[in-house]
Amino acid sequence: MTKISDGQSLYLITRNGRGYWSYNFRDGASYRTKLLGSAADVSPSQARQAREKMAVERRNGRTVERRGAAIRRANPGPATASGKLFGEVVTEFLDGAAVNWRRTLTRNGLATVPVADVDTPDVEKHLKQWADKPATAEKARLRIHTILDFAKVRGYRDGENPARLKGHFQHIPRPKAPEVERHPAMPSAEVPAFMASFWHSTRQTREPSRSLF
């Protein structure tokens, strides 16, 4: 993934041969990213004009409309790529959610993947770092699943959730906790004799030796 600045908060984001124009701006206490179109359809000049138009509207007090249920109802159909990175969506989600998710979701390569492009290999690669900690890996998968569901609701991506368990990750090998080797249980009838022997040996160890002279 490459993020190239064109100046004045306009960026060209490229990944896997695809490019998106995006405009980053502050909205209150947080930052937002607005997709201006695919680089295949929008020229640099057109992207700059769109950015300038939005900047003027914002200076005049107009709020940049968020994607949401009302927009999707008015324009039915699959969501288009927003250009947002996975890490940016994590930050947006955590504005009102558990902040302790950042450690497992943003300090890695997955955070720099456009959230619209996150697929099964991306999730698998991310989980491999906890190959020796199955519980942590499963917790991370659940968190990724939640973030991607959140991104879909916001209109940042569409399609199936690549981190889902049922019908998907349940068929993909995942780290498993090593089986605990248990010692065979002692027959109950032998316990009294064992305890008597154990007590006797412990007593002998603790008692000081007595000299005969």
N, C-alpha and C positions, 0 to 999 in steps of 0.2 A: 504494500500500500504506500502510495506517495501523495503527500499533501503539498501543493505548490501555491505560494501566495502570489496573488496578482496585485496586491496593494489594497488599502482601504477595506480590510476584512473580507475581501473576495478571495476564494480559494478554488483551485481545481484539484479534486481528489480522484486519483486513478487506482484501480485494482483489477487484476485479471483482464487487462485490456479494455476496461470500461472506465469512463470518466464522468464526473458530475461537478457542476458548478454549485458552490454553496456560499452563502453569506452568513457570517457569524456576527452576532451583536449581543449586547447586554440588555436583558429584560428584567429590570428590578435588581434583585440580588443574584440572579443566575444568568448564564449565557445560553443563547439559543442559536440554532442553525436552521437556516431556511434554504431549501433546495431551489435552485434557479433553473434547473434543467440538465439534460444530458449533454455532454460535450459533443456528441455526435450530431445533435440538433441545434445547439445554441453556440454561436460563435463567441469569441472573447469580447468583441465589441457589444454584442447583444447582452452578454452576461453583465458587463460593466453598466450598461444602460439600465438593466433591471435592478442591479444593486443600488444605483443612484436614485432610481424612482422610489425604491423602498426606503432608502435613507431619508429622502425628502418627506415622504409620508409619515415616517416616525417622528421627524422634527416638528411636523405640523400636528402631532398629537394622535395620529392614527395608530391603533394597535395592530401589529401584524397578526393576522388570524391564525390560530392554531388548528392543526388537523384534529378532527374529532368525529363523534358520532353524527353530528348535524351535517358536516361536510360529506361524510360517506353516504348518508341517506339521500342527500341532494345529488350526489354523483356516484351511483352504484357501480361496482366493478372492483377488480383487484387493486390493492394499494400500490402506489408507485414508490420506487426507491427514494428515501429521504436524503440520502447522503450522510446521515448521522453515523458516527462510529459506535461500536458496541460500548466502549468506555464512556462515551457521552450519554448514552441512554442509561447506563448504570448510575451516573451522577444525577440525572434527571429523576430516576426512580427513587434514589436515596434521599432526595429532598424531603420526602415524606415517608421514608421507610428505614429499615435497620442499617445504620452506618457501618456496622462491623462487617458488612459484606465486601467492602472495598478491597480488603486484603486478598481475598480469593478470586476477585473478579476484575480488578483494574491493574494489578501489578504484574502484567504478563502480556504476551503478544495478542491475545484475543481482544484486548481493549482497543487495539488499533485497526480492527477489522470493521468495515461498514456493517452496521447491524442488519441491513437488508441482504447482505451476502453471507452471513454466518450459516455454515452448513455442518453436516455430521462430521466430516474430517476435522473441522475447526474445533468442535466440541471434544472429539476424541483426543486430539493433540493437547488440548488444555488439561484434560483429566489425567494424562499420563504422568504429569509432574507429581501426582499423589499415588503412584502405582503401589507404594509401600504403605499407604494410609487409606484403605478402602472407605472408612467412614467419612473422611474429609473429602474424598473424591465424589462420593454420593451426595454429600451436602453441597458441593460445588455444582454438580449436575442439576440439582433441584433449584439452585439459585439462578443458574443460566436459563433454565426452563421458565422461571418466573419473569426474568428480565425480557426474554424473547416474547412471551405472552403480552407483557406490558407494551413492548414495542409494536406488536401487531395491533393492539387496541388503539394506540396513538397514530397508527397509519404509517409507521416507519418501515414495515415489512409485511409480506403476506405469505401464504402457504403454510405447510405443516411446521410444527416446532421440532427442530432437529435434536433437541435435548429431551424429548418426551420418552417416557419409559415404556408404556404399553404399546405393543406392536412395533417397537423400534429398538430402543437401547436394551430392552430385555433380551434381544437376540444378538447383541454386540458384546463380546468379551469385555468384562470390567474387572478391576482389581478386587480380589476377595481376601478376607481376613484369613490368616493361616489357621488351620485346625489345631485346637489345643490337644496335646497328648496327655491323656489322663492315666494316672496310675490305677491298676486294678484294685478294686475294693477288697478289704480283708473280710473273710467270713466272720459273721458275728460271734460264732462259737469260739473263735481264736482270740478275740479282743481281750478278755480278762487276763489270759496268760501273757499276752504281749504287754499289757499295761503293767503287770506285776514285774516282768523282766525289765521293762523300761525304767520303772521307779527304782528298782534295786540297783541297776547300773548307774543311774543318776546319783543315788545316795552315796555309792562308793566313790564316785568322782569328786563329790563335794567334801566328803569327810577327810581330814588330814591323816596321813599315815602315822602310825604309832611305832615308836622304836621299842625294841625288846630290851634294850640296855639303858 
